[in-house]
């Protein structure tokens, strides 16, 4: 339910808030980085993904993410992601 002028009720906002996951996230790139770390099964290095999401163009991150998604029988998803990201950065220059 929305109120006048496009604002949402505070109850609706609080219902959508996931206390256990979103308590330290205040910016969009942080949410993207957390989701990326979770997808790569590498939550112990989420600060690395936060730095990448803040400083690296999103197109490169998405291309590397899709490459890892499409890969078959991967031993280390984070390692493959970082390799592909470095390859994409080299080709960009």
C-alpha positions as CSV (number, residue, x, y, z in Angstrom):
1,X,0.0,0.0,0.0
2,X,1.3,3.4,-0.9
3,X,0.3,6.7,0.5
4,X,0.0,10.0,-1.3
5,X,3.0,11.5,-3.1
6,X,4.5,8.0,-3.8
7,X,5.7,7.3,-0.3
8,X,5.3,3.8,1.2
9,X,3.9,3.1,4.7
10,X,6.6,2.4,7.3
11,X,5.0,-0.9,8.0
12,X,5.5,-2.0,4.3
13,X,9.1,-1.0,4.4
14,X,9.7,-2.8,7.6
15,X,8.0,-6.0,6.3
16,X,10.4,-6.1,3.3
17,X,13.5,-5.5,5.5
18,X,15.5,-8.7,6.1
19,X,17.1,-8.1,9.5
20,X,19.6,-11.0,9.3
21,X,20.9,-10.1,5.8
22,X,20.4,-6.4,5.3
23,X,21.5,-4.9,8.6
24,X,24.9,-3.6,7.3
25,X,23.8,-2.8,3.8
26,X,23.1,0.9,3.1
27,X,24.0,1.3,-0.6
28,X,23.1,-0.5,-3.8
29,X,26.6,-1.7,-4.7
30,X,26.9,-3.3,-1.2
31,X,23.7,-5.4,-1.9
32,X,25.1,-6.4,-5.3
33,X,28.4,-7.4,-3.8
34,X,26.7,-9.4,-1.1
35,X,24.6,-11.2,-3.6
36,X,27.6,-11.9,-5.8
37,X,29.6,-13.3,-2.9
38,X,26.6,-15.5,-1.9
39,X,26.2,-16.7,-5.5
40,X,29.9,-17.6,-5.7
41,X,29.7,-19.3,-2.3
42,X,32.5,-17.0,-1.0
43,X,31.0,-15.0,1.9
44,X,34.3,-15.0,3.7
45,X,35.6,-12.5,1.1
46,X,32.6,-10.3,0.7
47,X,34.7,-7.2,1.4
48,X,36.7,-8.0,-1.8
49,X,33.4,-8.1,-3.8
50,X,32.3,-4.8,-2.1
51,X,35.5,-3.1,-3.3
52,X,35.1,-4.6,-6.8
53,X,31.4,-3.6,-7.0
54,X,32.3,0.0,-6.0
55,X,35.3,0.5,-8.3
56,X,34.8,-1.8,-11.3
57,X,32.3,-1.1,-14.1
58,X,29.2,-3.2,-13.6
59,X,29.3,-4.5,-17.2
60,X,32.6,-6.3,-16.5
61,X,31.3,-7.8,-13.2
62,X,28.1,-9.0,-14.9
63,X,30.0,-10.6,-17.8
64,X,32.3,-12.4,-15.4
65,X,29.3,-13.5,-13.3
66,X,27.5,-14.9,-16.3
67,X,30.6,-16.7,-17.4
68,X,30.8,-18.5,-14.1
69,X,27.1,-19.2,-14.1
70,X,27.5,-20.9,-17.5
71,X,30.6,-22.9,-16.6
72,X,30.2,-26.6,-16.1
73,X,31.9,-28.6,-13.3
74,X,33.9,-25.7,-11.8
75,X,36.2,-26.5,-8.9
76,X,36.5,-23.0,-7.6
77,X,33.8,-20.5,-8.7
78,X,35.5,-17.5,-7.0
79,X,38.8,-18.3,-8.7
80,X,37.1,-18.6,-12.1
81,X,35.3,-15.3,-11.5
82,X,38.5,-13.4,-10.7
83,X,40.3,-14.9,-13.7
84,X,37.5,-14.0,-16.1
85,X,37.3,-10.5,-14.6
86,X,41.1,-10.0,-15.1
87,X,40.8,-11.2,-18.7
88,X,37.9,-8.8,-19.3
89,X,39.9,-5.9,-17.9
90,X,42.9,-6.7,-20.1
91,X,40.7,-6.8,-23.2
92,X,39.1,-3.5,-22.2
93,X,42.4,-1.6,-22.3
